[in-house]
Structure formats: structure tokens, C-alpha cells
Amino acid sequence: MMTRIFAAALAGALLVVNAAQAHGPVRLRTEHSVVLNATPAEVWEAIGKFDDMSWHPAVASTEITGDGSVDVPEVSTRVLHLKADSGDPTITEKLIAHDAEKHSYKYMIEAVDVAVLPVTNYSSTLQVKDKDGKAEVVWKAGFYRGYPNNDPPPDLNDETAEAAVNAIYQAGMDALTERFGKAE
């Protein structure tokens, strides 16, 4: 009797361990913010257009695809052509929400080679808030690593995905700080 109880308990424990290992990756999150020496309207004018990512140093050009609509959720899609030594790496993003009054837009990546950006199921919000008359830029995202299964290769694991997104966000914040100055 004890042997059967022990065997059942051991089998149950193994099922729990296997289920935990089979779970796969967890959603990763990041958020960057900076308060700039400019008004929210000035900064929104520079970064608030979905069809213009020229403010970001990694983006060579932005192309609107589909019917050409800009800042219209569910219709606007952009292709970011990235600066690179060779080839034409791109990221295709779709606008999910746009609120000019709140100086905010939300978008998701529809297509990207994980060699360009090692993430999947990426969505992001870019917002300019009023902080005592100065512009606070808040850029946040949720995403999964580039490899959806267990035991990812080093170039597609959680740490690599987080590092890549954080580097992009930091480069954008640094470019805005250089352009507008940091509020004191």
C-alpha cells in the first residue's frame, strides 16, 4: 500500500515538473522614460507621426504600406528600413491605437527576421506625457524571445531579446535627449 502511494506521489510530482518545463517562455516587458527640456507638443511633433521614425538613429527610412493611411488604427502599416552595413533589414509594424490628444500610439510588429530583432509577439506604446510643463517620453513594450520553445539557442533567449529591445529604446531616448536636452 505504501509503495503504491509513494509511486502515485512520485508520478504526480514528475507530471508537475514536466508541465512546468513544457510551459515555454514568459512574456518579457521593458519600459524606458526620459524627461526632456521641451514641451509635450514639441516632442510629440517630432515623434508622434507613425509614418516618420526619422528621429531614431537606427532607422534609415519609414515606408507606409497598404492604402497609405497614416495614424489610422487597423489600417496603418509601416516598414522600418534599418541602417545596416549590408542588405536591407526591415521591421513591419501595424498601428493598433492612436490618440493625438493623449500624445500616444500603440503598435505591434507584424514581421521581422529574428536575426534582425530576436523577438516574437511584440507590442509597444510610445507616449509623451506632461510633467510640470516638460515632455516625459515613455516607451514600453511586451514581447517574447525569438525562440518560442524550451532550451533556446543563446542568440534567441530571453536575455538576448531583452538586450536588443533595451538597446533600441535607449538609442531612441539618447537621440531625443541630444535633440531636446534633458530637463533638470
Backbone as CSV, one residue per row, in Angstrom:
resi,resn,N_x,N_y,N_z,CA_x,CA_y,CA_z,C_x,C_y,C_z
1,MET,0.827,-1.194,0.000,0.000,0.000,0.000,0.875,1.262,0.000
2,MET,1.879,1.298,0.863,2.781,2.446,0.924,3.522,2.632,-0.393
3,THR,3.886,1.523,-1.013,4.605,1.592,-2.271,3.738,2.229,-3.346
4,ARG,2.453,1.866,-3.379,1.543,2.461,-4.366,1.355,3.955,-4.107
5,ILE,1.227,4.353,-2.876,1.070,5.769,-2.527,2.321,6.546,-2.935
6,PHE,3.488,5.968,-2.613,4.746,6.616,-2.974,4.874,6.724,-4.493
7,ALA,4.536,5.665,-5.207,4.615,5.673,-6.672,3.658,6.703,-7.265
8,ALA,2.462,6.791,-6.713,1.495,7.783,-7.196,1.987,9.196,-6.912
9,ALA,2.552,9.415,-5.735,3.078,10.742,-5.389,4.239,11.109,-6.299
10,LEU,5.129,10.161,-6.560,6.267,10.406,-7.434,5.802,10.710,-8.862
11,ALA,4.838,9.955,-9.353,4.303,10.195,-10.696,3.664,11.574,-10.778
12,GLY,2.931,11.964,-9.752,2.312,13.295,-9.718,3.359,14.392,-9.717
13,ALA,4.422,14.200,-8.942,5.494,15.194,-8.893,6.174,15.319,-10.245
14,LEU,6.400,14.197,-10.916,7.023,14.240,-12.241,6.129,14.945,-13.256
15,LEU,4.832,14.752,-13.166,3.913,15.452,-14.061,3.993,16.955,-13.858
16,VAL,4.072,17.396,-12.607,4.169,18.826,-12.307,5.468,19.390,-12.866
17,VAL,6.581,18.678,-12.671,7.873,19.138,-13.182,7.836,19.201,-14.706
18,ASN,7.329,18.151,-15.359,7.257,18.147,-16.822,6.342,19.241,-17.335
19,ALA,5.232,19.489,-16.668,4.323,20.550,-17.088,4.998,21.907,-16.966
20,ALA,5.762,22.109,-15.905,6.463,23.383,-15.713,7.508,23.576,-16.806
21,GLN,8.234,22.503,-17.153,9.244,22.625,-18.194,8.606,22.830,-19.563
22,ALA,7.432,22.296,-19.769,6.763,22.399,-21.060,6.082,23.740,-21.256
23,HIS,6.047,24.553,-20.217,5.340,25.823,-20.268,5.885,26.752,-21.338
24,GLY,7.185,26.767,-21.550,7.769,27.642,-22.559,8.096,29.018,-22.013
25,PRO,8.326,29.969,-22.893,8.778,31.291,-22.466,7.669,32.112,-21.798
26,VAL,8.105,33.107,-21.035,7.176,34.052,-20.410,7.268,35.378,-21.154
27,ARG,6.217,36.165,-21.074,6.198,37.475,-21.734,7.178,38.394,-21.012
28,LEU,8.042,39.003,-21.767,9.033,39.934,-21.239,8.493,41.349,-21.381
29,ARG,8.944,42.225,-20.525,8.493,43.617,-20.566,9.682,44.551,-20.344
30,THR,9.575,45.718,-20.946,10.560,46.758,-20.698,9.869,48.106,-20.770
31,GLU,10.440,49.070,-20.079,9.924,50.441,-20.128,11.089,51.405,-19.943
32,HIS,11.150,52.402,-20.818,12.160,53.456,-20.730,11.434,54.788,-20.704
33,SER,11.982,55.730,-19.962,11.399,57.073,-19.954,12.501,58.105,-19.759
34,VAL,12.208,59.309,-20.233,13.117,60.435,-20.063,12.272,61.703,-20.063
35,VAL,12.662,62.665,-19.236,12.002,63.969,-19.218,12.908,64.929,-19.973
36,LEU,12.338,65.547,-21.005,13.111,66.402,-21.907,12.843,67.871,-21.651
37,ASN,13.776,68.685,-22.050,13.673,70.130,-21.891,12.908,70.716,-23.086
38,ALA,11.665,70.300,-23.220,10.780,70.756,-24.300,9.352,70.516,-23.840
39,THR,8.429,71.119,-24.529,7.025,70.900,-24.187,6.563,69.558,-24.767
40,PRO,5.504,68.990,-24.209,4.968,67.765,-24.795,4.587,67.946,-26.267
41,ALA,4.031,69.082,-26.626,3.636,69.316,-28.018,4.849,69.314,-28.951
42,GLU,5.948,69.907,-28.521,7.159,69.941,-29.351,7.706,68.530,-29.596
43,VAL,7.740,67.731,-28.545,8.272,66.376,-28.678,7.305,65.505,-29.473
44,TRP,5.992,65.657,-29.227,5.010,64.885,-29.988,5.103,65.209,-31.476
45,GLU,5.350,66.448,-31.806,5.518,66.843,-33.209,6.677,66.065,-33.843
46,ALA,7.717,65.803,-33.067,8.889,65.094,-33.588,8.706,63.583,-33.655
47,ILE,7.965,62.989,-32.705,7.892,61.526,-32.645,6.487,60.949,-32.806
48,GLY,5.496,61.783,-32.926,4.116,61.314,-32.907,3.534,60.851,-34.220
49,LYS,4.292,60.955,-35.283,3.780,60.529,-36.591,4.205,59.079,-36.845
50,PHE,3.227,58.213,-37.012,3.512,56.796,-37.215,4.334,56.556,-38.481
51,ASP,4.200,57.428,-39.455,4.921,57.244,-40.719,6.300,57.906,-40.742
52,ASP,6.780,58.365,-39.585,8.061,59.069,-39.557,8.865,58.656,-38.320
53,MET,9.828,57.764,-38.530,10.727,57.372,-37.439,12.121,57.963,-37.642
54,SER,12.200,59.072,-38.374,13.495,59.677,-38.659,14.212,60.158,-37.406
55,TRP,13.496,60.318,-36.319,14.104,60.740,-35.059,14.953,59.639,-34.427
56,HIS,14.767,58.386,-34.852,15.514,57.272,-34.260,16.758,56.974,-35.089
57,PRO,17.925,56.904,-34.457,19.175,56.742,-35.203,19.332,55.400,-35.932
58,ALA,18.567,54.379,-35.578,18.694,53.077,-36.243,17.849,52.975,-37.507
59,VAL,16.964,53.951,-37.732,16.025,53.879,-38.845,16.518,54.747,-40.009
60,ALA,16.721,54.102,-41.155,17.147,54.833,-42.360,15.954,55.508,-43.023
61,SER,14.813,54.787,-43.085,13.606,55.362,-43.687,12.383,54.592,-43.205
62,THR,11.232,55.241,-43.337,9.952,54.637,-42.971,9.053,54.655,-44.189
63,GLU,8.442,53.522,-44.467,7.566,53.383,-45.634,6.182,52.948,-45.147
64,ILE,5.156,53.659,-45.572,3.779,53.267,-45.261,3.302,52.346,-46.374
65,THR,2.714,51.206,-45.991,2.231,50.246,-46.983,0.708,50.175,-46.936
66,GLY,0.140,49.353,-47.772,-1.318,49.209,-47.805,-1.941,50.373,-48.527
67,ASP,-3.001,50.935,-47.963,-3.708,52.020,-48.646,-3.078,53.387,-48.383
68,GLY,-1.978,53.420,-47.631,-1.277,54.669,-47.394,-1.813,55.496,-46.254
69,SER,-2.783,54.989,-45.524,-3.335,55.738,-44.394,-2.287,55.876,-43.299
70,VAL,-2.311,56.994,-42.635,-1.373,57.267,-41.562,-2.163,57.564,-40.295
71,ASP,-1.726,57.002,-39.183,-2.323,57.248,-37.876,-3.779,56.807,-37.796
72,VAL,-4.154,55.807,-38.589,-5.496,55.241,-38.541,-5.356,53.795,-38.062
73,PRO,-5.743,53.520,-36.821,-5.596,52.156,-36.307,-6.257,51.132,-37.220
74,GLU,-5.661,49.982,-37.264,-6.116,48.827,-38.053,-5.907,49.009,-39.551
75,VAL,-5.405,50.152,-39.985,-5.163,50.367,-41.409,-3.694,50.703,-41.664
76,SER,-3.091,51.471,-40.767,-1.712,51.926,-40.965,-0.707,50.810,-40.682
77,THR,0.129,50.567,-41.666,1.241,49.632,-41.518,2.488,50.328,-42.041
78,ARG,3.579,50.219,-41.283,4.821,50.842,-41.725,5.918,49.790,-41.797
79,VAL,6.847,50.042,-42.692,8.039,49.215,-42.796,9.213,50.113,-42.439
80,LEU,9.905,49.737,-41.390,11.105,50.461,-40.994,12.294,49.833,-41.706
81,HIS,12.986,50.625,-42.508,14.210,50.187,-43.161,15.347,50.631,-42.248
82,LEU,16.086,49.664,-41.727,17.115,49.948,-40.738,18.457,50.237,-41.385
83,LYS,19.244,51.056,-40.698,20.600,51.324,-41.159,21.422,50.057,-40.945
84,ALA,22.156,49.648,-41.972,22.963,48.431,-41.879,24.119,48.509,-42.860
85,ASP,25.178,47.757,-42.555,26.338,47.712,-43.441,26.033,46.967,-44.730
86,SER,25.110,46.001,-44.651,24.748,45.250,-45.858,23.288,44.833,-45.783
87,GLY,22.700,44.622,-46.951,21.303,44.203,-47.006,20.355,45.339,-46.661
88,ASP,19.104,44.988,-46.527,18.052,45.951,-46.184,17.183,45.347,-45.071
89,PRO,17.722,45.308,-43.834,16.907,44.748,-42.757,15.684,45.626,-42.507
90,THR,14.539,44.973,-42.302,13.294,45.709,-42.102,12.513,45.146,-40.925
91,ILE,11.644,45.986,-40.404,10.667,45.597,-39.390,9.333,46.153,-39.867
92,THR,8.322,45.287,-39.973,6.986,45.719,-40.383,6.108,45.811,-39.148
93,GLU,5.509,46.991,-38.953,4.713,47.264,-37.755,3.322,47.761,-38.135
94,LYS,2.348,47.372,-37.336,0.962,47.783,-37.564,0.491,48.647,-36.403
95,LEU,-0.155,49.747,-36.737,-0.716,50.638,-35.726,-1.950,49.991,-35.115
96,ILE,-2.024,49.980,-33.798,-3.162,49.404,-33.084,-4.070,50.509,-32.546
97,ALA,-3.462,51.564,-32.020,-4.240,52.678,-31.459,-3.443,53.958,-31.625
98,HIS,-4.165,55.062,-31.829,-3.529,56.372,-31.966,-4.411,57.395,-31.277
99,ASP,-3.843,58.158,-30.357,-4.592,59.172,-29.631,-3.767,60.457,-29.598
100,ALA,-4.048,61.355,-30.539,-3.290,62.599,-30.639,-3.456,63.469,-29.398
101,GLU,-4.648,63.461,-28.790,-4.875,64.268,-27.586,-4.019,63.795,-26.418
102,LYS,-3.852,62.491,-26.310,-3.028,61.930,-25.226,-1.580,61.745,-25.648
103,HIS,-1.241,62.190,-26.855,0.119,62.064,-27.381,0.619,60.625,-27.241
104,SER,-0.134,59.697,-27.791,0.188,58.286,-27.611,-0.198,57.469,-28.839
105,TYR,0.625,56.465,-29.140,0.200,55.450,-30.090,0.757,54.095,-29.684
106,LYS,0.011,53.060,-30.056,0.372,51.685,-29.758,0.482,50.936,-31.079
107,TYR,1.484,50.069,-31.165,1.702,49.321,-32.394,2.226,47.923,-32.064
108,MET,2.209,47.062,-33.075,2.754,45.717,-32.914,3.606,45.368,-34.131
109,ILE,4.578,44.493,-33.914,5.383,44.023,-35.035,4.618,42.916,-35.732
110,GLU,4.444,43.091,-37.033,3.799,42.057,-37.850,4.817,41.108,-38.468
111,ALA,5.997,41.632,-38.805,7.016,40.793,-39.436,8.404,41.340,-39.144
112,VAL,9.272,40.442,-38.679,10.682,40.773,-38.503,11.462,39.464,-38.465
113,ASP,12.602,39.464,-39.112,13.500,38.317,-39.045,14.144,38.335,-37.659
114,VAL,14.148,37.191,-36.965,14.725,37.162,-35.618,16.225,37.446,-35.637
115,ALA,16.855,37.385,-36.803,18.256,37.780,-36.909,18.388,39.300,-36.815
116,VAL,17.322,40.023,-37.159,17.304,41.488,-37.075,16.919,41.922,-35.666
117,LEU,15.863,41.347,-35.134,15.387,41.630,-33.781,14.866,40.319,-33.202
118,PRO,15.548,39.760,-32.192,15.223,38.408,-31.713,14.008,38.352,-30.795
119,VAL,12.846,38.781,-31.315,11.612,38.788,-30.528,10.459,38.236,-31.354
120,THR,9.390,37.842,-30.661,8.130,37.471,-31.282,7.013,38.114,-30.474
121,ASN,5.849,38.233,-31.078,4.656,38.765,-30.407,4.950,40.066,-29.650
122,TYR,5.551,40.992,-30.346,5.978,42.275,-29.778,4.882,43.312,-29.966
123,SER,4.538,44.008,-28.887,3.660,45.177,-28.988,4.245,46.269,-28.106
124,SER,3.970,47.506,-28.474,4.624,48.623,-27.806,3.721,49.843,-27.770
125,THR,3.981,50.710,-26.797,3.305,52.001,-26.686,4.361,53.086,-26.552
126,LEU,4.191,54.141,-27.330,5.042,55.324,-27.258,4.142,56.486,-26.871
127,GLN,4.514,57.178,-25.787,3.656,58.254,-25.279,4.500,59.421,-24.790
128,VAL,3.955,60.616,-24.981,4.569,61.823,-24.440,3.608,62.386,-23.404
129,LYS,4.072,62.452,-22.161,3.244,62.953,-21.057,3.720,64.341,-20.637
130,ASP,2.826,65.086,-20.013,3.176,66.393,-19.462,3.665,66.199,-18.029
131,LYS,4.894,66.601,-17.782,5.462,66.524,-16.432,5.926,67.928,-16.053
132,ASP,5.002,68.662,-15.417,5.282,70.040,-14.999,5.712,70.915,-16.176
133,GLY,5.019,70.769,-17.299,5.296,71.574,-18.482,6.384,71.023,-19.377
134,LYS,7.073,69.993,-18.934,8.126,69.349,-19.733,7.583,68.047,-20.307
135,ALA,8.217,67.571,-21.349,7.789,66.337,-22.017,8.468,65.132,-21.379
136,GLU,7.645,64.203,-20.897,8.173,62.919,-20.440,7.813,61.888,-21.510
137,VAL,8.827,61.323,-22.137,8.623,60.297,-23.144,8.666,58.947,-22.439
138,VAL,7.613,58.157,-22.638,7.528,56.818,-22.058,7.350,55.839,-23.218
139,TRP,8.271,54.889,-23.314,8.246,53.888,-24.375,8.302,52.531,-23.699
140,LYS,7.257,51.749,-23.869,7.215,50.453,-23.201,6.757,49.370,-24.166
141,ALA,7.152,48.127,-23.843,6.830,47.004,-24.727,6.648,45.723,-23.939
142,GLY,5.912,44.817,-24.559,5.806,43.441,-24.104,6.120,42.561,-25.304
143,PHE,6.837,41.469,-25.080,7.280,40.612,-26.187,7.750,39.272,-25.635
144,TYR,7.931,38.341,-26.534,8.532,37.054,-26.215,9.874,36.963,-26.918
145,ARG,10.734,36.123,-26.399,12.030,35.896,-27.051,11.810,35.326,-28.452
146,GLY,12.859,35.338,-29.238,12.765,34.901,-30.618,12.569,33.415,-30.816
147,TYR,12.852,32.605,-29.815,12.698,31.155,-29.913,11.545,30.739,-29.008
148,PRO,10.448,30.233,-29.561,9.245,30.002,-28.766,9.255,28.747,-27.900
149,ASN,10.212,27.866,-28.104,10.229,26.606,-27.366,11.218,26.648,-26.207
150,ASN,11.286,25.570,-25.459,12.256,25.461,-24.373,13.661,25.332,-24.941
151,ASP,14.652,25.597,-24.108,16.064,25.481,-24.463,16.431,26.289,-25.702
152,PRO,16.216,27.611,-25.673,16.552,28.427,-26.852,18.053,28.528,-27.060
153,PRO,18.473,28.716,-28.297,19.891,28.985,-28.539,20.245,30.348,-27.947
154,PRO,21.511,30.577,-27.639,21.902,31.833,-26.973,21.481,33.104,-27.711
155,ASP,21.427,33.069,-29.043,21.072,34.276,-29.792,19.568,34.526,-29.849
156,LEU,18.760,33.633,-29.266,17.301,33.799,-29.270,16.690,33.608,-27.881
157,ASN,17.495,33.765,-26.830,16.985,33.565,-25.474,16.424,34.867,-24.881
158,ASP,15.902,34.785,-23.667,15.293,35.943,-23.005,16.272,37.109,-22.880
159,GLU,17.477,36.811,-22.434,18.464,37.871,-22.207,18.809,38.606,-23.498
160,THR,18.953,37.865,-24.588,19.272,38.486,-25.876,18.112,39.338,-26.373
161,ALA,16.884,38.840,-26.218,15.702,39.609,-26.625,15.601,40.900,-25.827
162,GLU,15.756,40.805,-24.501,15.680,41.998,-23.655,16.789,42.991,-24.001
163,ALA,17.994,42.501,-24.195,19.118,43.381,-24.522,18.882,44.105,-25.843
164,ALA,18.348,43.404,-26.832,18.109,44.019,-28.145,17.051,45.119,-28.056
165,VAL,15.930,44.839,-27.404,14.871,45.847,-27.281,15.357,47.021,-26.435
166,ASN,16.036,46.737,-25.322,16.542,47.821,-24.475,17.549,48.700,-25.220
167,ALA,18.374,48.111,-26.069,19.342,48.898,-26.848,18.626,49.826,-27.829
168,ILE,17.573,49.324,-28.470,16.803,50.155,-29.400,16.148,51.318,-28.651
169,TYR,15.525,51.021,-27.527,14.840,52.057,-26.761,15.835,53.081,-26.231
170,GLN,16.978,52.611,-25.723,17.973,53.541,-25.184,18.538,54.431,-26.278
171,ALA,18.781,53.875,-27.458,19.278,54.694,-28.577,18.264,55.775,-28.938
172,GLY,16.982,55.445,-28.923,15.944,56.435,-29.196,15.890,57.515,-28.137
173,MET,15.956,57.120,-26.880,15.927,58.094,-25.781,17.166,58.982,-25.814
174,ASP,18.319,58.396,-26.123,19.550,59.186,-26.229,19.449,60.209,-27.358
175,ALA,18.869,59.811,-28.491,18.710,60.731,-29.620,17.767,61.877,-29.252
176,LEU,16.697,61.579,-28.536,15.773,62.635,-28.111,16.425,63.567,-27.092
177,THR,17.218,62.998,-26.193,17.927,63.817,-25.208,18.928,64.732,-25.900
178,GLU,19.612,64.216,-26.908,20.562,65.038,-27.660,19.834,66.168,-28.400
179,ARG,18.685,65.863,-28.935,17.914,66.852,-29.710,17.292,67.925,-28.831
180,PHE,16.675,67.525,-27.723,15.906,68.468,-26.896,16.591,68.851,-25.587
181,GLY,17.549,68.066,-25.148,18.169,68.271,-23.851,17.337,67.621,-22.758
182,LYS,17.989,67.259,-21.687,17.319,66.625,-20.567,16.841,67.704,-19.605
183,ALA,15.617,67.578,-19.138,15.070,68.548,-18.180,15.786,68.400,-16.848
184,GLU,15.903,69.515,-16.178,16.589,69.489,-14.871,15.611,69.620,-13.747
